[in-house]
Amino acid sequence: MDQPKNECQAPAANQQMTDTLTTIRTWTRLIAICGFIATAVMVLVGLLTSVTSLIFSASRTNHMPAGIGVIYIIGSFLYGLPSWFLLKSSQAVGRYAETRGEKDLDDCLSRMASFWRIVGIMLIVTFAVMGLGIIAAIVIPNILRVTGR
């Protein structure tokens, strides 16, 4: 005889689910750390680019504006933000693995959802910027050709 299901209660995580989350934690922590390293490298490259551009701005051979370095520093945000969300997700998985509490499982899954939400938003924005860049690459040369510049 079939027993009625109580749809209001979520099933408790079993040992296999906990082991899988623990494995995910290892990889998410590694990827977050790599993201923070990439962020630091981008900030360093941005600072070096800006400084060297300013130092050599008097020479006529310097064709790179200092603003390029600022763009690198701002771009580092694209690595840092998801890395932060991923690190928080990894820490939440660790708390759940220790306590096996329902609230910790909920926090763990909520933080994972936040990571994927921010990555999805960044992906949509990236595609939009790429689309605008493609349109600009087609339209601007044609405008310049028509105007004779």
Secondary structure, 3 states (H helix, E strand, C coil): CCCCCCCCCCCCCCHHHHHHHHHHHHHHHHHHHHHHHHHHHHHHHHHHHHHHHHHHHHCCCCCCCCHHHHHHHHHHHHHHHHHHHHHHHHHHHHHHHHHCCHHHHHHHHHHHHHHHHHHHHHHHHHHHHHHHHHHHHHHHHHHHHHHCC
